[in-house]
Amino acid sequence: MGGLIQPTPVSQEPDSSRRTIAIAVAVVIAAAVLFAFLLRSQPKAASGPPSYAANLKLSDFKMSAAENFVGATVSYVDGTLTNSGDKTVVHVIVEVNFKDDLGQLAQREVIPMQVLKTTGPYPEAVDFSVAPLAPGQSKPFRLTFESISAQWNHQYPDIKVTDVAVK
């Protein structure tokens, strides 16, 4: 017996904190993968022009410019829109591409096309919902641009119909 105290053996518990952390990380990663899988969407195919756009013919282009009340130049593209389809057109959106001297894109505008009404003292551009384009009918239209890139080559822009609403 001497005065020495014998240490009692301490039972070592396995380190459960590492195991708990590893399980928590695995659960978070699995949840993130599941969440990403459920929220993914199918890639949208590049949509072309609406099918009814094939029934619309643009012709007789004329360009002009005028100065507005604040002294800025406003440019216009006027023309004729013909509806060769069997439905009434109530709204048209066009993409207008202005090119530079090298034939590259200088400016792109996506704007609503407007009917040019000439019943009053001066021509007025109004939406197709005000003056719809019936089947077989042609009407003058106007596109208005507040500014055009200085790189523009001063040729007629490319104009294509990107959206049509019919009734």
Salt bridges, closest charged atoms under 4 A:
ASP15 OD2 - ARG18 NE 3.69
ASP78 OD1 - ARG142 NE 2.81
GLU95 OE2 - ARG108 NE 3.58
GLU95 OE2 - LYS160 NZ 3.91
ASP127 OD1 - HIS91 ND1 3.51
ASP158 OD2 - LYS99 NZ 3.28
